[in-house]
């Protein structure tokens, strides 16, 4: 249960073509994350799978059955919305029971399942409260509870954590990952946050302007980004990308080095520059190095927490030779 | 800096509020007082305010001359019937305009409102003839139909405005949860819109209760509501203020009481806490 196939799916809003023909396979039990900048079509793609938007052309299969024309209610999918979208006039219990009530399940079974979901999600103490009386994290849990009671073929998450504060977000991220490990149900998760994508996904789908730039496991995307877009999007801080003379030495139009793959030295190295801002995090230090002659933007470098270089210091940088990424004039990776 | 609210200021505002309130309420109060006077006292100059011979002679005369319960019943049937019928049409209409708007939805809304700008008397003759030919003249059903049609634009507009406040994602969530269109409207949209629907209902009941043009022109004896009951006391032989006031008081009292009790319900409203 939970295999989703998109075949030549397109979507236009009026004259605007949001998603050009797109193919995608989501396997049973996979945790797939759609990631990309705002307006890249990732939410639209999720809504197409959900059935909340109609495809302009193409075909969507769910578990081998053509679901293209099925209404959302018939697709056996559950969705968690960014705004939580709880029913404000219902208690937590009734919110979670709603999909079961719609499925005309008998009352004893509804009570059992709602009780279980509430226990799993630590909601038992709030079960008779209304959504208005809950905190953001609790509301998000209710939304997840409402999704899991149905035992759907797949879960769809539309930026579920973006309304939460940073600490809560890390906690909920873990909870959702644990939920996936336990339920082993297909999950499709949309986010613009590449950290969420890296930490949660089995498979990441990087989208840009409706086009899939690359599909792969987090580490595949990290190690061998297929083009400059993916290279710049995956990884934090961003990969340093620069062209011209230095890239030509490596027979490339653009070369890229991740901040963590550059050695820092106060004495000698391949490139010379001046330290601009130094961000000391304790465990790591991020240096923004100017005047390297490599690019107009400063080069970002990650060094150990104890490296003491300061604003204005001269610094030498050396890239790790086997970690240099090369791209051609079209931005595509050179193997 | 917060504005200092002094006791004097509070007293001044309270007094002003009471003054304005009384000013608005005065005609109703005067009607009420006049209804307890004799015809002679009612036209006395200078008029007496509270110190007159309170008596029920006007009410007795009114009850002798006409059948209040019948008119009251007609008013109830017509105002609540037309409101219920209008809601049945307006809820789905407002749902579709608020949540699945088409290119011309705005135009349709404006067009509906524009029908309210037409003076009713302009269509009196055609409607009268239609009613005569279909046997709807002087029937409660006929009035329910005409008042439904008259007030439908306002009801749809009001509901449309309330529905638009409801986040579409909640309805989408209902769809994902397996709700059919009927369940979505019945279990999710309507309960969330209860405060809006309640105020729409109340306003429409009041509008229908007070509607005089169509109810006077399309009824004779059988279906005449309280408006016709009041009008029957403004006779060409001269005005009988006490009786007219007694009839008016009897006609407006029910709706005044309903309005008074439901205002708290209307103002309170449901708190929307589901969406951040």
Interface residues (C-beta under 8 A of the other chain):
Chain A: X50 X51 X52 X71 X72 X73 X77 X78 X79 X81 X82 X83 X84 X85 X86 X87 X88 X89 X98 X99 X102 X103 X130 X131 X132 X133 X134 X136 X139 X146 X150 X156 X163
Chain B: X167 X169 X170 X172 X173 X174 X175 X176 X177 X178 X179 X180 X183 X187 X188 X191 X192 X194 X270 X271 X272 X273 X274 X275 X276
